[in-house]
Amino acid sequence: MFVPHAFGADVAARIRERLCHVLTEAQGARADDPATSLKEQIHVRHSHEGSPFREAWTPRLPTAAARIASAWRW
C-alpha cells in the first residue's frame, strides 16, 4: 500500500542506505552492481530497530495498517 507523505524523503533515503548495508554485510550484494544480487533470502528484521525506522513510524502508518487489516476481515 502506498502511503503518501508518511515520512520524509530523507528518512526513506536513510532506510534504503541501512538496508543496503545489511545486505552487503550479509551476502556482498551491492545496489550498484546487479551481478551481486541476493542468492538467497535473509532476514533483515534486526536492522529495523532504532533510527531511521523510528522516524518512519508516523501516525499515518498505523492508520494504513489498520485499513489493510480491516480489508482482510471476513
ChimeraX attribute file (.defattr): number of C-alpha atoms within 10 A of each C-alpha:
attribute: neighborCount
match mode: 1-to-1
recipient: residues
	/A:1	7
	/A:2	6
	/A:3	11
	/A:4	8
	/A:5	9
	/A:6	15
	/A:7	16
	/A:8	11
	/A:9	10
	/A:10	10
	/A:11	16
	/A:12	16
	/A:13	11
	/A:14	14
	/A:15	19
	/A:16	14
	/A:17	13
	/A:18	17
	/A:19	15
	/A:20	16
	/A:21	16
	/A:22	18
	/A:23	19
	/A:24	16
	/A:25	11
	/A:26	13
	/A:27	15
	/A:28	15
	/A:29	19
	/A:30	16
	/A:31	15
	/A:32	8
	/A:33	8
	/A:34	9
	/A:35	9
	/A:36	13
	/A:37	15
	/A:38	15
	/A:39	9
	/A:40	6
	/A:41	8
	/A:42	11
	/A:43	9
	/A:44	12
	/A:45	8
	/A:46	8
	/A:47	15
	/A:48	13
	/A:49	10
	/A:50	9
	/A:51	13
	/A:52	19
	/A:53	16
	/A:54	11
	/A:55	13
	/A:56	16
	/A:57	12
	/A:58	13
	/A:59	10
	/A:60	14
	/A:61	14
	/A:62	11
	/A:63	12
	/A:64	15
	/A:65	13
	/A:66	10
	/A:67	12
	/A:68	12
	/A:69	10
	/A:70	10
	/A:71	9
	/A:72	7
	/A:73	6
	/A:74	4
